Amino acid sequence: AQKVTQAQTEISVVEKEDVTLDCVYETRDTTYYLFWYKQPPSGELVFLIRRNSFDEQNEISGRYSWNFQKSTSSFNFTITASQVVDSAVYFCALSEVGYSSASKIIFGSGTRLSIRP
Amino acid sequence: DAGVIQSPRHEVTEMGQEVTLRCKPISGHDYLFWYRQTMMRGLELLIYFNNNVPIDDSGMPEDRFSAKMPNASFSTLKIQPSEPRDSAVYFCASRQANYEQYFGPGTRLTVT
């Protein structure tokens, strides 16, 4: 069965600090997808990134970067030079690819990130 | 594209009443998902459809909950009768194949 663990329930840092959100996943499939979503205080869920299991290249998008390591089943998310607007709950998620491609996304419990001015 | 559309955005109802939540997925997406979010249980998948057919409803809490997708552009989640413990934010999401999933703005349901 698939499972996503975000061990950090809450993180609080001062603005401009770098912060890493951890995500560890479990799956028996060799083909799967990993995602990160952001939920700001306004409540909507915003897609950030999708990564497939065959692509272990790190991804950078502005101040955001993601480190995917299959050897440790981790897909960590780093925010560099954090800003108050980064304050949100961040969810890591996993989707397996079944024989019929009827796949569902399973979400972790989320990490609440607070950036203090 | 307008994104995933949900209505109503807020619903307040009394215990025992029927509640119907509505969702219009993004055009061209072949998967539709219903989630519930609470502080206690986080984000729970209730049911999902592929090409309008329910694939997995194992997350539906009990028989009071039902979901339908009569066509590719509309889905409903119904609770009858509603109970206070059903109070939550209900999200609808859609996706195409194994691409990313896009969420609607959610419906905040309060059952008194």
Chai-1 contact restraints between the chains, C-beta under 6 A:
chainA,res_idxA,chainB,res_idxB,connection_type,confidence,min_distance_angstrom,max_distance_angstrom,comment,restraint_id
A,Y33,B,N98,contact,1.0,0.0,6.0,A-B,restraint_1
A,G43,B,G106,contact,1.0,0.0,6.0,A-B,restraint_2
A,E44,B,P105,contact,1.0,0.0,6.0,A-B,restraint_3
A,L45,B,F103,contact,1.0,0.0,6.0,A-B,restraint_4
A,F47,B,E100,contact,1.0,0.0,6.0,A-B,restraint_5
A,R50,B,E100,contact,1.0,0.0,6.0,A-B,restraint_6
A,V97,B,N98,contact,1.0,0.0,6.0,A-B,restraint_7
A,A102,B,N50,contact,1.0,0.0,6.0,A-B,restraint_8
A,A102,B,I55,contact,1.0,0.0,6.0,A-B,restraint_9
A,K104,B,Y48,contact,1.0,0.0,6.0,A-B,restraint_10
A,I105,B,Q101,contact,1.0,0.0,6.0,A-B,restraint_11
A,F107,B,L43,contact,1.0,0.0,6.0,A-B,restraint_12
A,S109,B,G42,contact,1.0,0.0,6.0,A-B,restraint_13
